[in-house]
Amino acid sequence: MDFSFSVEEEAFQREVKEFTRRELTEEVIQESVIGAAEGPAALAFRRKVGTKGWVCPAWPRDYGGIGGSNMQKFIIREEIGYHGGPYMGIASDMVGPAVLIYGSEELKMEYLAPIARGEIEVALGYTEPEAGSDLAAIQTSAIEKDDHYFINGGKIFSSGAHLADYHWLLARTDPSLAGHRGLSNFIVDLKSPGITITPMWCMTGRRVNQIFYDNVKVPKKNLVGEKNRGFYQTATALAFERTWVTGDMRRALEMLIEFCRKTERYGKPLVVDSVIQQKLAELAIEVEVTYLLAAKIAWMLDRGTVPEYETSMIKVFGSETASRLAYAGTEILGLYGQLAEGAKWSQLAGRFTFAFLDSSRLTITRGTSEVQRNIIATRGLGLPR
Amino acid sequence: MDFNFNEEQEMLRRMARDFLTEECPKSLVREMISDEKGYYPELWRKMAELGWMGLMLPEKYGGSGGGFLDLIVLLEEMGRACLLGPFFSSVVLGSSIVIEAGDEIQKQDLLPLIAKGDIIITLALTEASVDYNPASVSVRAKLDKDEWIIDGTKLFVPDAHIADHIICVCRSADSMGEDGITLLLVNAKSPGISVVPLQSFTGDKQCEVIFDKVRVPQQSTIGEVNKGWEYIGRLLQKAAVAKCAQMLGGAQQVLEMTIAYAKERVQFGRPIGSFQAIQHHCSNMMTDIEGSRLLTYRAAWMLTERLPCAKEVTMAKAWVTDAYKRVTILGHQAQGGVSVMEDHDMPLYSKQMASWGPAFGDATFHRKMLGQAWASE
């Protein structure tokens, strides 16, 4: 048993810290929204991370990795997340791994290296109006004709699609097959004729998108893996990579503690108030548990173990902890909690105000807490379906 | 990083699991609860033969030179089996103090006998204030020529009724805080000591120990005079994590019982484990246990490596205490009415919350420690 980083990992962590200090400017932080790069400076930063081989360090060198470890990736994400940079790429964390496992050599050469260099971003295309938690209810159709598939239908709640280059699409390739069977994965160029992207506005003020497909022509080679196996491929890819970066939560908690040290109410600093202490301590422990869960998943991946329920566990626990942290933060801020960044008298750069508004999204997106708990119970504990 | 135990520790775990399954069935646990002694000497002797009492002791004192993590493995299995008896008092508390603070004569006198299971030694720390604050130590020790005279009452002293020796945490100076506390080794049969087991529903035997002008020779002092809290402070960290390990084992057993029941119990024509309400309870239990495991093992590893870990220990005890409570509550809930029957195994685990939870500081206590550290930084 050993809960410390190795000497090499410690040295690597110092290198990442130095890089972060140098490259992570205020502008980049401004454009990094919930870990995503949403502006030119943040995108440039991600490319710099890619140049170091740090977007997907654990990938093979042929596909743009540095043959590194998942523990290194954990260190990179935690550091960048802590300092407020864009740590998460849908391309690198969700699409790339699926292509790596299931994609043809041609697709791997075409997409993986640019993803690893941080040059391209991909938007997710799972959810539809009638297919939320019940992903098997997807209706968007992909009909095979000659060398192409023709796609009709639409996707909803897609983060970053207005900035992304490609769409990671799950569509029905065989309408005669019910449910999970009959779905396939595609990589679609979002500039293809017939695609329309329109904004939907979250309660945070952040944009997500609706994507309409009107007879969009996609080359056959862009079908990833096996036809009609898309649902299962998606599940495996998600099990591999669904984790939680705690860096931003750790930073937020530190800022909150610092705020409680500096802020006096009723003649004494908030931090000596026992109710506040209990609340902060509870959060600190929950954040710590999330961190240890994430470290353990990285360790498992490096040992060649495929996590299953562990990734669902960290998704539920991480998102619910982030939500509790957001609510506790705004409660401690009191009336200031309603002032977003930029407002006069806004506190802690509006960080908790934004997190408060975003918290209900966290426990829904990428598999609701309920779906994750089902997975833990059935896959982790063997309870019957 | 390495989240696994090593091979020897895994072997120890398998051996302990097999041994306790065989030798400590629930029928025996129930006997121990109603038994006056609270343990089964035959089982105690077998545990000693396996080398468990001396697991952490150096070889020259009859031990096997293991580390704190090895002990954690054992305690987890003991918690799982709901083993009752003086192991925690004698090994985790008593022998740790002697090893850390005792002089060579005391070590040679006591440790080999502890390792053999021939004597039981316990720690008298808490008093009527039932907290773990040094300011609460009020049992007086006064030096009269070459003898200490001890006066006062200790409460919730584990296994004092069967102990051969009691290490009493005494106030030895006119002070309030950490200074002026001395540890004294007292023969439990000394004149002036009266021991009354408390009627706790948990099955753990804990006692009121009244010291009425009890005289002990000056050489019974363990460690430095007036500096006793230094040892107790360190011991409390170990004891808290050791308690976490017991709760972790107990919680894991509760989860496994619950899963087994949920798979076979049929209502509305289906196993109840197929209902999401039950699945979500079980999933929450599992998450609580996984968190308990990570925090307990990390704190235990740091203690083994002698790294500073005040924060990590408080995080572990705070979380595991709350997690154990949640897990036992949900275990009852999922297993329904049958689980609140006295002859069901669930009460053996859920009742322990009342003893294991507050022992060495409950969740609120430990969160307060974290909070105070921030306030004083």
Contacts between the chains, C-beta under 8 A, distances in Angstrom:
chain1	res1	chain2	res2	distance
A	1	B	2	5.8
A	1	B	3	7.0
A	1	B	4	6.7
A	1	B	5	5.9
A	1	B	6	7.3
A	1	B	9	7.9
A	1	B	69	6.1
A	1	B	297	6.2
A	1	B	301	5.0
A	2	B	1	5.8
A	2	B	2	4.3
A	2	B	301	6.9
A	3	B	1	6.2
A	3	B	297	7.6
A	3	B	298	4.6
A	3	B	301	5.2
A	3	B	302	7.1
A	4	B	1	7.0
A	5	B	1	6.9
A	71	B	1	6.8
A	257	B	374	5.3
A	260	B	374	7.6
A	261	B	374	7.2
A	261	B	375	7.6
A	261	B	377	7.8
A	269	B	375	7.4
A	271	B	371	7.3
A	271	B	374	5.5
A	271	B	375	4.7
A	272	B	375	4.9
A	274	B	368	6.6
A	274	B	371	7.1
A	276	B	371	7.5
A	277	B	367	6.8
A	277	B	368	6.1
A	277	B	370	7.4
A	277	B	371	2.5
A	277	B	372	7.1
A	277	B	374	7.3
A	277	B	375	7.2
A	278	B	364	6.7
A	278	B	367	5.1
A	278	B	368	7.1
A	278	B	371	6.8
A	280	B	370	7.6
A	280	B	371	6.2
A	280	B	374	6.9
A	281	B	318	6.8
A	281	B	366	7.8
A	281	B	367	3.5
A	281	B	368	7.4
A	281	B	370	4.1
A	281	B	371	5.2
A	282	B	318	7.9
A	282	B	367	6.2
A	284	B	315	7.3
A	284	B	370	6.3
A	285	B	295	7.6
A	285	B	315	4.8
A	285	B	318	5.9
A	285	B	319	5.0
A	285	B	367	7.6
A	285	B	370	7.8
A	288	B	295	7.2
A	288	B	315	5.7
A	289	B	291	4.1
A	289	B	294	6.5
A	289	B	295	6.7
A	289	B	319	6.8
A	292	B	291	7.7
A	292	B	294	4.0
A	292	B	295	7.1
A	292	B	298	6.7
A	293	B	290	7.0
A	293	B	291	7.6
A	293	B	294	6.8
A	295	B	1	6.1
A	296	B	3	5.3
A	296	B	294	6.7
A	299	B	1	5.1
A	299	B	2	7.3
A	299	B	3	5.6
A	300	B	3	8.0
A	309	B	286	7.6
A	310	B	290	8.0
A	313	B	283	8.0
A	313	B	286	7.3
A	313	B	287	5.4
A	313	B	290	6.3
A	316	B	283	7.7
A	316	B	287	6.9
A	317	B	287	5.7
A	317	B	291	7.6
A	370	B	276	7.1
A	370	B	280	7.2
A	372	B	283	7.9
A	373	B	276	7.7
A	373	B	279	6.5
A	373	B	280	4.5
A	373	B	283	4.1
A	373	B	284	7.3
A	374	B	276	6.3
A	374	B	279	5.9
A	374	B	280	7.8
A	374	B	283	7.8
A	376	B	282	7.9
A	376	B	283	3.9
A	376	B	286	6.0
A	376	B	287	7.2
A	377	B	273	7.7
A	377	B	279	3.4
A	377	B	280	7.1
A	377	B	282	5.2
A	377	B	283	4.7
A	378	B	279	7.1
A	380	B	283	7.3
A	380	B	286	6.1
A	381	B	255	7.9
A	381	B	259	5.4
A	381	B	282	5.5
A	381	B	283	7.3
A	381	B	286	6.2
A	382	B	259	7.2
A	382	B	263	7.6
A	383	B	259	6.9
A	383	B	262	6.1
A	383	B	263	6.8
A	383	B	273	4.0
A	383	B	274	6.9
A	383	B	278	7.5
A	383	B	279	5.4
A	383	B	282	6.4
A	384	B	263	6.6
A	384	B	270	7.8
A	384	B	271	5.3
A	384	B	273	5.5
A	384	B	274	4.4
A	385	B	274	6.3
